[in-house]
């Protein structure tokens, strides 16, 4: 019984379909931040907010990939 439970645990994947959306949102935020920084008339509040959001999403993606997928 113990071997069957261990095999079932090894067979299950830590990958979730929501993870794809997290990675896509991170890419969209990064593209938006690059476009904001590249504008002639700079919106400092939007650049700061975009940088904060990108930082949060990058930390979440790091945890998701290295602590959950590869665990």
N, C-alpha and C positions, 0 to 999 in steps of 0.2 A: 504494500500500500504506500509506503514511504517513497519507493522508487517511482511509482506512477504519479504521485503528487509532484515530485521533483521534475519529472519529464513534462508534466503539464505546465508547470511554472516556466520551464525553459522554452516551451513551445509558444507561449503567449508573447505577444509583441508589446513593447512599451510605446509604440508609435500610435498616435491618435490623428484622425483626419483634421482636427482643429489646429494641429501643429502647422499644417500647410498654410492656413490662414494667418497664423502668427508670423510666419516667415514672409508671406506676401505683404502684410501690413508693415513690417519692418522695412521692406524694400520701398514701398510707397512713401513712407515717412522720410526715408533717406533721399529719395528723388525730390520730394517737396522741399526738404531743407536745402538741397543743392540749388534748386531753382530760386528759393528765397534769398540765399546768399548772393546769387548771381545777378539779382535785379539792380537796376540803377538807383531806384529809390528804395532804401532799405527800411523794413519794418522790424525794428529791434525786438519788440514784444513777440512777434510771430517767429522770429529766428530763435529766440530764447525758448519759447514754448516748444517749437519743433525739435530743438536740441535736447530738451528735457525728455520729451516723448521718445525720441530716438534712443537716448541713453537707457530709459526704462525698458524699452523693447529689446535692446541689445542684451541687457542683463537677463531678461526673461528667456531670450533665445539661447544664451549661453547655458543657463541652468537646464533648459529643456533638452538641449542636445547632449551636453557632457554629463549631466547628473541623472537624466531620466533615460534617454535613448541608449547611451553607452554603459549604463549601470548593469 
